[in-house]
């Protein structure tokens, strides 16, 4: 990914356009299991793009813990069952959702990236090869938790 890719994301004027551009931009890293979720500040009008529609069979998308815990800043967060111990503030229902989603989809370890904290918009994805947590840590600088986007 380079600045051209980032600039192309910034120029998108709809969630459909952003979804298509994000998939194209993430393709070189073989990132799969993407989730793009938007809601208004009051959680109304949820809009989702994903190749994992079954992830929200247990809990409606507007109640995804990502919205409560990852959209308060632009800091990427490690997500999934492999990182539950990093998030001791999660409630029982939220942990059950994460475990259930993992069981249904295989999404065990990923990175959540808030895109617009005002309207709670963000992406979450897992690498194609079902990365182990240590692989994600190597791909990210653990100190400032910024994804390492260079090849």
BELBELBEL-V187686 format. One record per pair of residues at least 4 apart in sequence whose C-alpha atoms are under 8 Angstrom apart, sorted by sequence separation. I is the first residue (numbers start at 1). J is the second residue. D is the distance in whole Angstrom. If there is no record, write none. Layout:
BEGIN
i=(I	I)
j=(J	J)
d=(D	D)
END
This chain:
BEGIN
i=(1	2	3	4	5	6	7	8	13	14	15	16	17	18	19	20	21	22	23	26	27	39	40	53	56	59	60	63	64	65	66	67	68	70	79	80	83	84	90	91	92	93	94	95	96	97	98	99	100	101	102	103	116	117	126	127	131	132	133	134	135	136	137	138	141	142	1	12	13	26	39	40	56	59	62	65	66	70	78	79	90	101	102	115	116	126	131	137	140	141	12	39	40	70	101	102	114	115	116	140	141	38	39	70	114	115	140	141	38	39	114	115	139	140	9	12	37	38	113	114	139	37	38	112	113	37	84	112	113	9	36	37	112	8	9	35	36	48	111	112	35	36	110	111	34	35	46	110	111	34	35	46	110	19	33	34	35	81	109	110	33	34	44	80	81	108	33	43	80	107	5	81	109	110	80	108	109	39	107	109	1	37	106	109	1	65	81	82	83	110	1	80	81	82	109	80	81	65	79	80	19	64	79	80	78	79	78	79	78	79	77	78	76	77	76	77	76	59	75	76	58	74	75	74	73	74	58	70	74	58	70	71	74	70	73	56	71	72	55	66	71	54	55	71	54	55	71	82	83	54	71	82	52	67	67	77	76	75	76	75	76	33	41	41	40	41	39	40	38	39	38	39	37	38	37	38	36	37	36	37	36	35	36	34	35	34	35	33	34	33	34	32	33	31	32	33	31	32	33	31	32	30	31	29	30	1	2	1)
j=(5	6	7	8	9	10	11	12	17	18	19	20	21	22	23	24	25	26	27	30	31	43	44	57	60	63	64	67	68	69	70	71	72	74	83	84	87	88	94	95	96	97	98	99	100	101	102	103	104	105	106	107	120	121	130	131	135	136	137	138	139	140	141	142	145	146	6	17	18	31	44	45	61	64	67	70	71	75	83	84	95	106	107	120	121	131	136	142	145	146	18	45	46	76	107	108	120	121	122	146	147	45	46	77	121	122	147	148	46	47	122	123	147	148	18	21	46	47	122	123	148	47	48	122	123	48	95	123	124	21	48	49	124	21	22	48	49	61	124	125	49	50	124	125	49	50	61	125	126	50	51	62	126	36	50	51	52	98	126	127	51	52	62	98	99	126	52	62	99	126	25	102	130	131	102	130	131	62	130	132	25	61	130	133	26	90	107	108	109	136	28	107	108	109	136	108	109	94	108	109	49	94	109	110	109	110	110	111	111	112	111	112	111	112	112	113	113	97	113	114	97	113	114	114	114	115	100	112	116	101	113	114	117	114	117	101	116	117	101	112	117	101	104	120	104	105	121	132	133	105	122	133	105	120	121	145	145	145	146	146	147	107	118	119	119	120	119	120	119	120	120	121	120	121	121	122	121	122	122	123	123	123	124	123	124	124	125	124	125	125	126	125	126	125	126	127	126	127	128	127	128	127	128	127	128	149	150	150)
d=(6	7	6	6	6	6	6	7	7	6	6	6	6	6	6	6	6	6	6	7	6	5	5	8	5	7	7	7	8	6	5	5	7	8	6	7	7	7	6	6	6	6	6	6	6	6	6	6	6	6	5	8	6	6	7	6	6	7	6	6	6	6	7	8	5	7	8	6	7	6	6	6	6	7	8	8	7	8	6	7	6	8	5	8	5	7	7	6	6	6	5	6	7	8	7	6	7	5	7	6	7	8	4	7	6	5	5	7	6	6	4	7	7	5	6	8	7	5	6	6	6	6	6	7	5	5	8	6	6	6	6	7	4	7	7	7	5	8	6	7	6	6	7	6	8	5	7	5	7	6	7	6	4	7	7	7	7	6	6	7	6	8	7	6	6	8	7	6	8	7	6	7	7	8	7	7	7	7	7	7	7	8	8	6	8	8	8	6	7	7	8	7	5	5	8	5	6	6	8	5	7	8	6	6	7	5	6	6	5	6	6	6	7	5	5	7	5	7	7	7	7	7	7	5	7	7	8	7	8	8	8	6	7	7	6	8	8	6	5	8	5	8	7	6	7	7	7	8	8	8	8	7	7	6	8	7	6	7	7	7	8	7	7	5	5	7	6	7	7	6	6	7	8	4	6	7	7	6	6	7	5	5	7	7	5	6	6	8	4	5	7	6	6	7	6	8	6	5	8	4	5	6	5	8	6	6	8	7)
END
